[in-house]
């Protein structure tokens, strides 16, 4: 384990600091979501009760180093999966 699993870490997103949160700062899963009323699928990271839009945050240069590289790769893979539709699953 490394420092990212430290139970003392806290997030700027209050709901991620709740003891019953499924997505605390130590558990940030990538996923695919769409905005309410929109059909476009997007790649995001769940944190607390929020979703960080990976594409938007990459475009805004909010990621750096390994995080930017890995996020970009994840977004490309997820975009291909989204485009493949249910039959590919």
N, C-alpha and C positions, 0 to 999 in steps of 0.2 A: 504494500500500500504506500501511497505518497501523501503529500500535504493536502491534496484535493479531497481526501476522505476524512479530514479532521472534523470531528463532531462539533468543535467550537466555532467553525466558520459560520458566518451569517451572510445574508443577502440584503441588497437594497430593496428587494421586493418582499414586503412584510409577510405575505402569505407563505413564502418559502421558508420562513423561520418558525412556522407553527410546528409543534411536535407531531401533529397528525398529517402533515403534508406528504403527499405521494411524491412530490418533486422538490425536495430541499436542494440547497446549493450542492450537496454531495451526489445528487442523482439528476442529471440533466439529459434526458433522452431526446434524440432527434425523432421527428415524426413529420407527417404530412397533414396539412390543415387547409381549410378554405375559410375565407372571411364570410360572415353572415351576409346572405343575399348575393354572394358571388360564387361562380362555379369553378374559377381558377384554383388549382391546387398549388400550395406553396410549402416549402420546407421550413420547419420551425424547431425550436428547442423549448420544451416545457420547463418552466421554473415557477414554483408555487402554483397559483391559479392563473398564470399568464403564459403567453407564448411569444418568444422572440423570433421575429421573422428573419431567417438567415439571409435571404436574398437582399432584403432592404438594409440590414445591418452591414452586409459585405459592401453594398453599393455606397454606404455612408462611411466606409473605411473604419468601422468600429472594431474590427478584428485585426490582430497582428500576429506575426510569427507562425508557429505551428498551428495555432487555432484557426488562422485565416486559411491556411493550406488545407487543413482537414475539413473545415466547414465548406469550402469551395468544392472539394471532392465529394463530400456527402450530398451537397445540393445537386451536383451533376448526376450522381447515381440515383438520387430520389426523383429527379426530373425524368430520367429514363424509365424508372419504375412507374411513375404516375402516367406517363405517356403510353405505357404498355397496356394499361387497363386491367380489369379483373381477370381476364383469361390468362394472364401471365403469372398470376399468384398461385 
